[in-house]
Amino acid sequence: NELLDPSATGAILGLLAAVSSCLYADVLYGQFQYGPEYKQEEVRSRTNAEWLSLYFSTAASAATLFGFYEFSQRPISRWIQGTLSGGVEGCVGSSAFDACMQTYIDTNAPGPSPEAQLRALLTNLYMVGQRLQDIAVDTTFNDVAALVRAWSVAFVSYLSHSFSIGAAMM
């Protein structure tokens, strides 16, 4: 039902925001002569090629940034939800990993409150700790490193939701 892919929408909105911001600044400096003198002079003395280069590079970089952000947000959010719901731990080795993960997310996802997310994180850490104790003989350094990375992502997610650090990323 979406008219545009989320990454295309992000790219278009990023492009529009960046170009409108440049245009706003250029109108203030050039037309209304607000701001520092050197900025006013810079705007008034631009050649057509410089105008085109400035607006094109600004539009392209903003479209790339916002498009990539929207593109990567969905899989990263899904992985974090899967980790907090216990799906990553519970679905390892499943032949239908994606379906298993989605079931865990649908039935066990923590609520939006910081308390629910912290509880889910601690529960998940406890479950993983129990599993590591059970299979400690077979655990390699790479397994522990992957586990620490997963815990780090879950912890940063909790912090970002609790303290509104990077809330737009979730």
Backbone as a ProteinNet text record, in pm:
[ID]
protein_1_A
[PRIMARY]
NELLDPSATGAILGLLAAVSSCLYADVLYGQFQYGPEYKQEEVRSRTNAEWLSLYFSTAASAATLFGFYEFSQRPISRWIQGTLSGGVEGCVGSSAFDACMQTYIDTNAPGPSPEAQLRALLTNLYMVGQRLQDIAVDTTFNDVAALVRAWSVAFVSYLSHSFSIGAAMM
[TERTIARY]
80.4	0	84.9	215	302.2	319.8	312.9	330.7	476.1	565.2	709.2	775.9	884.2	966.9	1016.1	1026.6	1072.8	1209.1	1299.7	1430.3	1418.4	1329.3	1307.2	1240.8	1146.3	1081.3	1183.1	1267.9	1371.4	1465.7	1502.4	1592.6	1527.8	1401.4	1331.5	1314.9	1272.9	1254.2	1387.4	1492.4	1623.9	1671.1	1650.1	1685.3	1609.6	1477.7	1396.6	1438.7	1467.4	1509.3	1642.1	1736.8	1869.3	1863.9	1791.3	1782.5	1707.1	1598.7	1524.1	1606.8	1688.2	1775.2	1878.8	1938.3	2034.7	1967.4	1850.7	1778	1742.5	1695.6	1661.3	1782.2	1896.4	2018.1	2061.8	2055.1	2097.9	2007.3	1877.4	1785.1	1813.4	1836.5	1867.1	1996.9	2101.9	2230.6	2228	2174.5	2182.3	2075.3	1951	1839.7	1816.8	1812	1781	1905.9	2021.3	2150.3	2161.1	2112.5	2130	2252.6	2312.1	2423.9	2557.5	2663.6	2798.8	2823	2901.1	2931.8	2995.3	3088.7	3156.5	3058.5	2954.6	2853.9	2769.4	2734.5	2656.1	2734	2862.2	2947	2963.2	2978.5	2993.1	2870.1	2751.8	2628.4	2614	2643.9	2628.1	2731	2844.9	2950.1	2957.6	2865.8	2868.1	2838.4	2910.7	2881.7	2771.5	2717.8	2613.1	2663.9	2787.3	2844.6	2857.7	2893.6	2905	2767.6	2665.9	2530.2	2487.8	2508.7	2469.9	2547	2675.2	2758	2715.1	2692	2652.1	2519.4	2420.5	2287.8	2286.8	2357.4	2360	2431.1	2546.6	2619.4	2542.3	2477.1	2395.8	2278.8	2210.2	2095.4	2138	2246.7	2292.1	2336	2410.7	2457.7	2342.4	2247.1	2132.6	2043.8	2021.3	1939.6	2006.2	2136.5	2208.9	2201.9	2226.6	2225.2	2088.1	1982.9	1849.9	1797	1829	1786.6	1851.5	1980.9	2050.4	2000.5	1972.9	1920.2	1787.5	1697.4	1568	1584.2	1678.3	1702.3	1752.3	1841.2	1902	1820.8	1727.6	1651.8	1566.8	1498.5	1407.1	1479.8	1586	1651.8	1720.9	1776.9	1842.9	1739.6	1628.7	1522	1467.7	1453.5	1403.2	1500.9	1629.9	1728.7	1726.4	1715.2	1710.1	1584	1469.9	1346.8	1362.4	1423	1444.7	1534.6	1636.3	1725.8	1652.7	1577.8	1507.7	1394.9	1334.7	1225.1	1276.9	1405.5	1462.4	1466.1	1426.7	1420.2	1555.3	1655.1	1788.2	1839	1824.6	1870.3	1786.6	1654.9	1566.8	1562.2	1599.7	1586.8	1717.9	1827.8	1956.6	1947.6	1982.8	1980.4	1849.3	1749.5	1620.1	1631.6	1562.1	1564	1478.2	1386.8	1301.8	1328.6	1452.2	1495.2	1406.9	1376.4	1296.9	1156.9	1092	957.8	963.1	1063.5	1080.7	1101.4	1189.5	1218.6	1092.1	1013.9	892.3	792.7	784.8	696.3	739.6	870	919.5	888	909.2	883.5	735.3	648.3	504.5	453.3	507.9	453	530.4	656.8	738.8	801.5	765.8	832	806.3	910.5	890.6	805.8	742.4	663	751	689.3	767.4	833.3	794.9	850.6	995.4	1075.8	1214.7	1223.4	1129.1	1130.7	1111.4	1017.8	992.7	1113.9	1178.8	1296.2	1413	1430.2	1537.2	1509.2	1384.6	1347.7	1374.9	1339.1	1363.8	1513.1	1590.1	1734.7	1795.6	1757.7	1813.3	1769.9	1645	1597.7	1676.4	1697.4	1772.6	1916.6	1977.6	2114.2	2120.6	2022.4	2018.6	2004.7	1914.6	1895.2	2023.9	2089.7	2214.1	2320.9	2327.1	2423	2400.1	2274.1	2241.6	2285.3	2258.8	2297.1	2448.7	2519.6	2666.2	2719.1	2655.1	2697.6	2674.7	2563.5	2531.4	2629.2	2676.2	2761.9	2901.6	2943.3	3071.2	3188.4	3180.6	3290.2	3304.5	3192.3	3193.5	3204.1	3209.7	3208.8	3349.3	3355.8	3483.8	3492.2	3609	3626.7	3536	3520.8	3433.9	3288.8	3244.1	3108.5	3089.8	3186.8	3179.2	3184	3268	3276.8	3144	3081.8	2951.6	2846.6	2850.9	2756.1	2774	2896.8	2923.4	2873.7	2893	2841	2688.4	2622.4	2476.3	2428.5	2493.9	2457.2	2478.7	2585.2	2614.2	2503.9	2459.4	2351.7	2224.3	2190.5	2070.2	2081.7	2198.9	2219.3	2209.7	2270.1	2263.2	2119	2045.5	1904.3	1827.2	1852.6	1785.9	1821.4	1949	1990.9	1927.6	1922.1	1867.3	1718.7	1645	1503.8	1483.5	1569.8	1553.9	1591.5	1694.4	1745.1	1729	1648.3	1620.9	1746.5	1849.2	1972.1	1951.4	1945.6	1927.8	1791.4	1687.2	1554.8	1503.7	1551.6	1507.5	1557.3	1661.4	1716.5	1627	1544.8	1459.4	1329.6
-119.8	0	126.5	111	228.1	279.8	411.3	471.1	463.9	491.5	484.2	397.2	337.2	262.6	359.4	315	405.5	469.3	394.4	454.5	564	545.9	651	771.8	747.7	858.4	935.2	864.1	930.2	1010.8	954.8	1026	1153.8	1144.4	1262.6	1368.4	1327.4	1424.5	1484.9	1406.7	1460.3	1560.2	1527.1	1617.4	1748.7	1741.3	1862.9	1946.3	1881.2	1954.7	2025.8	1957.7	2017.6	2132.1	2110.8	2215.8	2336.8	2313	2426.6	2501.6	2430.4	2495	2582.8	2530.9	2610.6	2733.4	2711.6	2821.5	2928.5	2885.5	2978.6	3062.2	2996.7	3068.9	3164.3	3119.1	3204.6	3327.1	3308.2	3422.4	3520.6	3469.5	3559.7	3636.3	3565.2	3632	3722	3672.2	3744.5	3849.2	3815.2	3906.3	4004.7	3956.3	4042	4093.8	4048	4091.7	4077.4	3961.9	3926.6	3837.2	3836.4	3746.5	3813.6	3735.2	3789.5	3844.4	3948.9	4013.6	3916.7	3832.6	3741.3	3641.8	3599.5	3508.8	3580.9	3705.4	3783.7	3799.8	3830.4	3847.4	3715.6	3606.3	3474.8	3439.6	3466.3	3434.3	3523.7	3650.8	3742.9	3718.9	3659.1	3643.6	3503.1	3413.2	3277.5	3278.4	3191.5	3172.5	3067.6	3054.1	2953.7	2813	2785.6	2653.3	2629.5	2731.8	2717.9	2696.8	2766.8	2745.4	2600.2	2555.3	2418.8	2316.6	2336.3	2244.1	2238.7	2354.2	2360	2288.7	2322.6	2263.3	2115.1	2076.9	1935	1851.8	1898.2	1820.3	1814.3	1923.3	1923.1	1826.7	1831.7	1743.8	1597.8	1569.8	1430.4	1373.2	1450.4	1398	1378.5	1471.3	1456	1339.3	1324.6	1213.8	1079.9	1073.2	950.2	920	1019.2	1001.1	954.3	1028.2	994.3	866.5	843	719.3	598.2	605.8	494.2	473	580.9	568.3	491.7	531.1	463	318	294.6	159.2	67.2	118.4	34.4	29.2	119.7	124.8	0.3	-46.9	-160.3	-289.6	-331.9	-456.1	-444.3	-329.1	-311.3	-312.8	-244.2	-244.8	-385.1	-459.5	-597.6	-684.3	-666.5	-745.9	-710.6	-582.7	-541	-596.9	-588.5	-645.7	-795.3	-862.4	-1005.8	-1039.6	-957.2	-979.5	-958.6	-848.9	-819.8	-918.6	-972.6	-1067.8	-1209.4	-1231.7	-1364.3	-1445.6	-1387.1	-1458.8	-1499.2	-1414.1	-1448.1	-1572	-1571.2	-1684.8	-1808.7	-1791.8	-1906	-1965	-1887.6	-1933.4	-1978.4	-1966.7	-2009	-2156.7	-2187.9	-2325.1	-2364.6	-2276.7	-2309.1	-2306.1	-2398	-2399.2	-2286.9	-2233	-2120.5	-2004.5	-1954.8	-1853.6	-1729.3	-1678.4	-1556	-1573.3	-1684.9	-1709.9	-1727	-1797.4	-1816.2	-1681.2	-1598.4	-1466.8	-1381.2	-1382.3	-1302	-1347.6	-1478.2	-1530	-1479.2	-1482.9	-1430.3	-1281.7	-1205	-1061.1	-1035.1	-1107.6	-1085.5	-1123.4	-1227.8	-1276.3	-1231.5	-1192.9	-1162.4	-1024.2	-939.3	-808.9	-728.2	-660.8	-578.4	-456.8	-401.5	-281.4	-161.3	-47.9	71.2	139.9	103.3	172.8	129.1	217.9	182.5	65	56.7	-52.6	-186.1	-191.1	-316.2	-355.6	-258.7	-289.5	-335.6	-272.5	-315.4	-456.5	-484	-618.6	-721	-687	-778.9	-799.5	-692.2	-703	-791.2	-769.5	-848.9	-995.3	-1017.1	-1155.2	-1225.2	-1154.4	-1211.4	-1240.3	-1149.1	-1171.7	-1292.8	-1306.4	-1421.8	-1551.5	-1553.7	-1674.2	-1711.8	-1612.1	-1639.1	-1688.1	-1627.5	-1673.1	-1817.7	-1855.3	-1994	-2087.8	-2045.2	-2129.2	-2143.9	-2035.7	-2042.3	-2135.7	-2136	-2228.2	-2372.6	-2394.7	-2530.4	-2580.6	-2490.6	-2533	-2473.5	-2439.5	-2371.2	-2446	-2575.2	-2653.6	-2626	-2603.1	-2582	-2435.5	-2343.5	-2200.9	-2155.1	-2086.2	-2033.4	-1884.2	-1828	-1683.9	-1607.5	-1656	-1589.7	-1588.4	-1695.9	-1699.4	-1591.7	-1578.8	-1479.5	-1338.3	-1316.7	-1185.4	-1148.7	-1243.5	-1218.2	-1188.1	-1257.6	-1235.1	-1096	-1054.9	-921.7	-814.7	-834.8	-738.7	-731.2	-845	-846.8	-776	-801	-733.7	-582.9	-543.9	-401	-331.7	-394.7	-335.5	-324	-428	-424.7	-317	-302.5	-202.8	-61.4	-37.5	94.1	125.7	25.1	45.2	88.8	22.6	59.9	203.9	238.1	373.5	477.9	446.8	544.5	567.9	462.8	479.5	546.1	516.8	571.2	717.4	754.8	891.3	971.6	924.1	990.9	1024.3	940.7	957.8	883.7	955.2	891.4	825.3	887	827.5	812.4	896.1	885	757.5	697.6	575.8	454.6	461	346.9	371.3
0	0	0	11.3	11.4	-130.1	-146.4	-276.9	-321	-228.8	-255.5	-150.6	-188.2	-94.6	13.6	139.6	245.9	217.5	153.5	125.2	19.4	-78.6	-179.4	-115.6	-26.3	43.7	127	199.9	279.1	192.5	78.4	-13	-65.2	-104.3	-157.8	-49.9	68.7	176.7	221.3	224.5	257.1	154	27.6	-82.2	-68.4	-46.7	-33.1	87	198.4	317.5	295.8	234.6	213.3	112.6	2.9	-99.5	-44.8	29.1	84	187.6	264.2	361.2	291.3	184.7	106.6	46	-10.7	-73.7	28.8	144.9	252.6	291.9	313	351.1	240.2	115.2	4.4	-12	10.3	1.5	114.8	234	345.8	322.2	278.3	255.9	133.1	23.3	-103	-123.1	-94.5	-122	-7.9	115.1	229.8	300.5	260.2	312.2	464	515.4	655.8	666.8	786.4	810	787.1	799.9	784.9	644	636.3	508.2	408.4	457.4	365.8	304.2	379.2	324.1	219.2	246.2	150.1	19.7	32.7	-86	-160.9	-86.4	-148.8	-232.8	-178.7	-250.9	-375	-361.8	-474.8	-585.1	-551.6	-651.9	-712.3	-679.5	-735.3	-884.2	-955	-1097.3	-1111	-1230.1	-1253.3	-1223.2	-1261.7	-1235.2	-1084.8	-1009.3	-863.9	-799	-850.4	-800.5	-824.4	-946.1	-981.7	-898.6	-884	-807.9	-660.8	-600.9	-460.2	-437.3	-518.6	-498.3	-534.1	-637.4	-675.1	-568.9	-520.1	-419.3	-288	-251.2	-129.2	-143.2	-257.2	-280.2	-284.7	-354.3	-367.1	-233.3	-154.9	-26.4	71.5	74.2	164.6	120.9	-8.3	-57.1	-24.1	-40.4	-8.4	141.2	222.6	367.8	416.3	380.6	428.9	365	239.2	174.1	236.8	263.6	327.4	469.8	540.3	676.1	674.6	586.1	578.4	532.1	440.5	390.6	501.5	585.2	688.5	817.1	834.5	959.2	981.1	879.4	894.9	935.2	864.3	907.8	1043.6	1073.8	1202.8	1314.9	1294.3	1395.2	1415.9	1306.7	1316.4	1396.5	1371.7	1445.1	1593.3	1625.6	1766	1831.7	1761.6	1816.7	1838.3	1742.6	1756.1	1872.8	1896	2009.1	2140.6	2150.9	2275.6	2304.2	2199.8	2221.8	2247.9	2229.7	2249.4	2122	2010.4	1883.3	1829.3	1844.4	1793.3	1865.5	1996.3	2077.1	2050.1	2040.4	2024.8	1885.7	1786.1	1647	1584.3	1656.5	1601.7	1563.8	1442	1394	1329	1331.9	1271.3	1119.3	1053.9	907.5	850.8	929.9	888.8	984.5	982.2	1078	1072.6	952.9	942	998.7	967.5	1020.8	1172.4	1221.5	1365.3	1434.1	1375.9	1432.2	1436.4	1329.1	1324.4	1430.8	1453.4	1558.3	1694.8	1721.9	1849.7	1862.7	1756.6	1761.8	1787.2	1716.5	1730.7	1869.4	1927.8	2054.9	2178	2163	2279.9	2279.6	2185.9	2177.1	2303.7	2354.5	2473.5	2439.5	2540.1	2519.1	2491.4	2462.3	2427.1	2546.2	2667.8	2784.2	2807.9	2863.4	2894.5	2992.5	3085.2	3182.1	3112	3017.2	2944.4	2861.7	2800.6	2720.2	2807.4	2922.3	3013.2	3063.4	3099.2	3144.1	3035.1	2909.4	2797.7	2776.3	2785.5	2769	2876.6	3002.2	3111.7	3102.4	3063.8	3046.6	2937	2827.3	2715.7	2757.5	2829.5	2876.3	2969.2	3054.2	3144.4	3064.9	2966	2884.5	2811.8	2754.7	2683.2	2779.3	2897.6	2998	3037	3054.2	3085.6	2973.9	2851.2	2737.3	2728.8	2753.9	2750.6	2858.8	2974.3	3079.3	3036.9	2965.6	2920.5	2814.4	2729.6	2618.2	2629.1	2749.9	2769.6	2708.2	2703.5	2647.4	2497.7	2429.4	2284.5	2243.1	2338.6	2307.4	2268.7	2152.4	2105	2134.3	2113.9	2131	2034.8	1911.7	1814.5	1860.8	1925.9	1980.1	2086.7	2174.3	2280.8	2220.8	2121.8	2058.1	1991.4	1923.4	1860.5	1965.9	2075.9	2184	2244	2266.5	2320.6	2224.6	2095.1	1996.3	2004	2014	2022.8	2148.9	2261	2385	2373.4	2307.9	2291.6	2213.8	2107	2026.3	2109.1	2183.2	2265.6	2373.9	2432.9	2536.8	2480.4	2364.9	2301	2262.9	2217.6	2185	2308.4	2419.1	2544.2	2581.5	2574.5	2610.3	2518.8	2389.7	2295.7	2321.3	2357.9	2388	2523.5	2618.2	2753.9	2762.9	2691.9	2705.1	2577.7	2484.8	2357.7	2281	2292.3	2215.4	2085.5	1975.9	1847.9	1834.4	1893.4	1889.9	1747.9	1659.7	1519.5	1454.5	1509.5	1450.9	1474.4	1571.1	1601.9	1540.2
[MASK]
++++++++++++++++++++++++++++++++++++++++++++++++++++++++++++++++++++++++++++++++++++++++++++++++++++++++++++++++++++++++++++++++++++++++++++++++++++++++++++++++++++++++++

